[in-house]
Amino acid sequence: METIIGQNSGGGGQTGGAGDPVTTAGQQDFTQKVIEGSQQTPVICYFHSPRDGSAETVGSALEQAVRQQRGAVKLVKVDVDQNRQLAQQLRLQSLPTVYAFVQGQPYDGFAGAQADAQQVQQFVQQVAQQGGGGQDQQAQIDHALQQAKGALDAGEVSTAQQIYGQVLQVDEQNAGALAGLIRCHLANDDVQGAREIYDSLTEEMQQSGELAAAKAAIDLAEETAKARGDLGDLEQAVQQNPDDLQARYDLALGYNAAGKREEACDQLLEIIKRNKEWEDDAARKQLVKFFEAWGPKDEVTLSARRRLSSILFS
């Protein structure tokens, strides 16, 4: 398959593990990670001492600002307590000290902990622009995500997985690619695999909108997996007794498991029509789970939301 994201544009070169733009260096690998690494991607070198508490603010601001650039610039942290000879060679006068390297040469920098978060962010943005590829790479990532979604919507799950994997090689924390990969597992009925990906993420990442929706899709898949079976029996039960709301509820889950989303909504909306308070508002709550899993712009979501509003406020 053709590579979607160019590995040599902007943040293509990787000096950290698994695409992480933040890494550490010492006497042995400083030249490789900083001097040579900056030939491909601008590198900001952060010299600090763990004994200096005031440096933590600058370090945290640098990490956050660098990660926001999505690979257009890298951050290499050097502990001077562990690399005194290197600090002497570079003639560091104070800590923390920040140097930016572009094309193997010093570009700009500052010393001391006086820089605030906004100044640090502006500094990082300025350095990232020297690489000339950050915006191009982001455009490539956005285009790749659109291609992957199109492939997934068309049922080409394997193609979508490959594209999402390429995005994650460049940006391992890309929420859109991670959510897409989860949906690929769900499309292959691999609910356990989808759950494992989600559970491996940090709590902060799990709270992003795309991954929260993916979590709803996982929860829904786990629930509907229990409802797979003979839909004919449930349909017959509802036909024989239209007031059997439990059978309707089970049928809705079964329809969703079979990919019949409109039919699933029909059954839940019928329950609400007949008894809004049934089982502590279970039908409406299940509809909300559907909406979260399908997304707010999904056609079935929009249609069912309108019908739900009509029922609730009639």
N, C-alpha and C positions, 0 to 999 in steps of 0.2 A: 504494500500500500504506500502511496506517495506521502511523504512527510508533510504535514499541514503547517507546522510552525518551524520557521527557519532557526537552526541552532546557532547561527553565527550573527544574528541580528541583535543589537542591544545587549540584552541580558542572556544571550545564548550560552556563553561560556559559564561553566559552573566551577567555583572554587570550594563550595561547601558541599555538605552531604545532601543527596536527593533534592537538589535544587534550592536548598536553603541559602538565601543571600547573606546570612550572617554566620560567620565562622571565626575560628581563632588561629593564631599563628605564633611561632616562636623563632628562635635563632636559626633552626634548621630549614624551615620552610617559608621564611619571610619573603625571600626573593621570588620563590615560585608563586606564592599566593598573592603577593602585593605587586611587586614590580612586573613580573611576567603576566600575572592575572589582569593587570590594568591595561595590557595591550588589547584585550578583547572588550572588557567592561570596566568603567571607572571604579576604582576601589578607594573607600574611605578607611583609613587605618586609625584605630582608637587605642591610644596608649594610656593605660590606667594602672592603678594599684588597688587591690581589694581592701587595703587598709585605709583608703581614702573614701570615706562615706559620701562626701560631697560629689564625687565623680559619678555616683549611681544615677543621678538625675540626667546628666548628659548622656550616659550610656543608654539609658532607657529611651530617651528622646531620639537618639540616633537609630536604635533598632527599629522603633516604630516608624520613623520617617523612611528608612531604607526599605522596609517591607512594603510600604505603600507604593513604592516605585516599581514593584512587580518585576524585579530582575534587571532594571535599567542601571542599577548601581549596586555594589556589594560593600559589606562592612566586615572588616577583619579586626578582631580585638587582640591586643597584645598585653599580657600581664608583665609589667616591667620588673616586678619582684622576682619573677622566674626567668627573666631575660635581661639581666643588668648589662651584659656586654653589648647587646643590641641597642639598649637605651643610650649607652655611652657613645657608641658609634654614630648614632643619630643626633647626639648632643642635645638631648631633651632637657629643657630648662625648668619646666614645671609640669604638674599633672593635674587633671588629665590634659593630654595633647592630642589634637586631631589633625591628621594630614590627609589630603586627597591626592591620589595619583591617577593620572590619565596618560595613556600611551607610554607607560614606564617612567614618567617624569612627575615630580611634585607639581601640583596644580594650585592648591590653596589650603588653608588650615586655620586653626585657632588654638589657643591654650587657655587653660583655666576653666572653672566651672561656672563662669558668669553668664554663659549663653543660655537664654531661655528656650522653651520648646519651639516657639515660632521661629526664632533665629536659626535653630538647628534644622528645622524643616526647610527653610529657605536655602540654607547651605547645601543640604542634601539634594534638593531639586536642581540647584545650579550645577552641582557636580554631575548629576544624572544626565542633564542636557548635553554635557560634553561628549557623551557616548553616541548621541545621534540616533539611538535605536529604541529607546524606551517606548515612545509613542507608537512606532511601527510595530513593535512586538505586541503591545497591548491590542492594537488593531488586529493583528494576526490571531491572538487568543480569542478575541470576541468573534471573529469570523469562524474560527474553528468550533467554538461552542455552538454557533448557529448551525453549522454543518452537522455537528453531532446530534443536535436536537432534531433536525430534519430527518436524519437517518433513523433515529429512534422512533419518531412518529410514523415513519414509513415501514417500521418493522424490521429494519436492518440493524439488529442489535449488535452484531459482531463489529460492524463498521463503526457504530457509535462508540463502542467500548474502546476501539483502537484510537479514535480521535480524542476521547476524554483522557486516555492514558498519555497521549502526546502532550496534552495541555499540562497534566500533572507532572510530567518530567521537567517542564519549564517553571511551573508554579505549583508546588506541592500542596499549597493551602488554598487553591482556587475553589471557592465554594460551589460555583456552577458546575465545575468538572466533577467534584466529589458527589454532588447531588445527582448529576447525570449518571455517574457510574453506579450509584445505588439503584437508580431506576432501571438501569440495564440488568442488574441482578434480579430485580423484581420481574422484569419482562421475561426473564428465563426461568421464572418460578423458583429462584434461589433466594428465598426470604432470609435464610440464615446468613448467607453471604452479605446481603444488604445490611442486616443488623450488625454484623461484625465490623463492617466499614464505619457505620455510624457510631458505634460504641467506642471505636478506636480514636475518635476525634476529641479535641479538648472541649470543655464546656462552652468556652467562648465561641468556638466555631459552630457548635451545635445550635447556638442561638441565632445564627444568621438566617435570614428569611428563606433562602433556597434550601438550606439543610433542615430547617424546621418543617418545611413542606414535605421534604423527603422522609422525615421521621413520621409524619402523618401517614404517608403512603406505606411505610413499613408496618405501622400499627394496623392499618386497614388490611394489608395483605395477611397479617397474622390472624386477624379476626375472620376474614373471609375464607381463609384456608380451612377453618373448622366447618364452614358451611358448604364446602364442596360435596357433591353427592348427587342424588337423583332429584333434579329439580322438578321432575314430573310428579313425584309424590307430594312435594310442597305446593305445587300449582293445583293439584287435585284437592288438597286439604283446604286451600283458600277458596276454591270454587264451591266446594261443598258447604263451607261455613265462612262467609265473608267477614264475620265478626271475630274470627280466630286471629287476633292481632299478633300473637306470638308466631304463628305460621307465616303471616305476612312479613314479619321482621326477619325471620330466618330466610324467607324467599328473597328478600331484598339483598341480604348478604350473599346468598347463592348467585343471584343475578350479577352482582358486582364481581364475584369471583370468576364468573363466566364471561366477563367483559360487557355485559348488558347493563350499562350504566343508567341509561334513561329508564329502563324497566325497574331498576333498583330504586331510583328516585320515586317512581310512580307508587311503589308499594309503601314506602315510608311516608309519602305525602298523604296517601289514603289512610294510613294509621292516624296521622295528625288530624285529618278531617273527622274521623270517627271518634277519637278520644285524644285530645291534646296532652292530657296528663298521664297517658298510659306508661306504666313502669318508670315513673319519675322522669317524664319527658325523653324517654329513650330514643324515640324515632327522630325527633329534632336533633338531638345530640349526635346521632349517627349520620344524619345529613350533613351536619357541620364537619364531621370527620371526612366525609366524602369531598366536601368543598375544599378543605385544607389540602387533601391529597391531590386533587385534580388541578388546583390552582384557581385564582380569582377570575382569570380571563377565559377559562375553559367554557365552551358553548353550553355544555350540559350544566355546569355550575351556574352560569348566568340565568339559564332558563328555570332551573329548579329554585334558585333564590327568589326569582319573581313570583313563582307559584307559591312558595312558602310564605312570602310576605302577604300575598293575597289571602291565604288561608288564615294566618295569624291575626290579621287586622280587619277581617271581614265581620 
